[in-house]
Amino acid sequence: MNTVHQSVSLKPSCVVGIGASAGGLEALQQFLTFLPSNTGMAFVIIQHLAPDHKSMLAGILEKYSAMPVTEIRDGMTIERNHVYMIPPRYNVEIEEDVLHLKEYDLGIINHPIDIFFRSLAAAYENRAVAVILSGTGSDGTSGIRSIKEQNGVII
């Protein structure tokens, strides 16, 4: 297989951003349990995490997923049939299939779900999907509007 064809085949048909509050572990486990291994999509989980603790979430969720679950590294290219997790202390944005991490300022209110959903809408337009699983705050509402404006899907 030539490399151009191979790189195109790894591109996701759409990207699903999943927003969850710190208490959303059970909802994430249930969501991943029912996903097949060959959706053709990439999944990016944005969960509110304690900034001062190392996250073990990728390892925990991998037990419930038929797809690989990986903590995001800056500059990582997304692939179909993969699940990506935001690391603590970072916001993530996506541009042309590449995930970019930006350390956030602990002195201000942070909205990592909104930040990712807005970049997802800009990058994928009508191939952007937003899922909000849990939470009581407003993080995600602004980002959902951006996805709706691009004719993406909101769940």
Buried (B, 14 or more C-beta within 10 A) or exposed (E): EEEEEEEEEBBBEBBBBBBBBEEBBEBBBEBBEEBEEEBEBBBBBBBBBEEEEEBEBBEBBBEBBBBEBBBBEEEBEBBBBBBBBBBBBBBBBBEEBEBBBEEBEEEEEBBBBBBBBBBBBBBBBEBBBBBBBBBEEEBBBBBBBBBBEBEBBBE
